[in-house]
């Protein structure tokens, strides 16, 4: 009875039994087991709103009385730029670390104390979340894709987003603005994690704001772009290409692709980018003669019957986050230039729990099961599940940050 495999199988069996007798709603349609919705615009990429998100998955991740303990103290400090003529900032400082001031070890408390000394206008300027114009209602993304470096030393890649048509404005078409400076050494947009701090027990890593995930516990940037343009800096904007539309029970959703082309320099470069002038994110490209640093992953999920929260640990939002937070810490110390997904980039065991699939699931004879006709309801349920599941996984937590920065 103490065998973990037995417990997982027993849990999976009970969960399967729960969904084996689906019931239709008043409209005559089945209720999906997995269904996600667009992010509410006021909280896109900002602080945790304090109310429970609308999706079943995110409800389990919200901060409730019976949920996980609060995140541990942060590892780095936030330093206000009092000497600047601009409003005081609580963004990360490049010049100091928490080793300079032990009293500032708890960066969250330190930043909160600084906020208390600001005027209401300064506080609103520091805490304002960058909004997209025109508005886009994200379902997933941005997801970065590296393609190749051509014979002229030009890096080619792309970014993809998925948006809900009902809550987005497409006039003009979405645009991605990206910038880089070949004369400036690469720097992270957040404080670099010290290697000794990242290995210390009880320490955590700040997940930066992300357009498709409101579960962010860091202060938004106060003064707009963190990109410091030099005389040779280059800034470009590219329109989106519409590549696919999904029509589901929640409406229509558009897949957009932005093509990115960057001439490589002699050294590694940081590339900042934003969509519709919203939140600024970044990624790194190697120097022209530099070996590319890349990370690889597979088996990014949990089998049926396994409770992901078992692997969560204190200070994490989900069981997925510990491994991806570790990768982001390494990325903060020395950037990765590409992220390669192998087999099982996500697990889709849950599809057998969708109500339209239950007649097929309950079929006992293997031959009959293989020859079972694919009904229109089953086809619709399969498309619905994979759309919702992919959006949910690729827009959540530390995994979403990795996909938008590597």
Secondary structure, 3 states (H helix, E strand, C coil): CCCHHHHHHHHHHHHHHHCCCCCECCCCCECCCCCCCCCCHHHCCCECCCCCCCCHHHHHHCCCCCCCCCCCCECCCECCCCCCCCCCCCCECCCCCCCCCHHHCCHHHHHHHHHHCCCHHHHHHHHCCCCCCCCCCEEEEEEEEEEEECCCCEEEEEEEEEEEHHHCCCCCCCEEEEEECCCCCCCCCCCCCCHHHHCCCCCECCCCCECCECCECCCCCCCCCCCCCCCCCEEEEEECEEEEEEEECCEEEEEEEEEEEEECCCCCEEEEEEECCCCCEEEEECCCCCCCCEEEECCCCCCCCCCHHHHCCCCCCCCCHHHHHHHHHHHHHCCCCEEEECCCCCCCHHHHHCHHHHHHHCCCCHHHHHCCCCCHHHHHHHHHHHHHHHHHHHCCHHHHHHHCCC
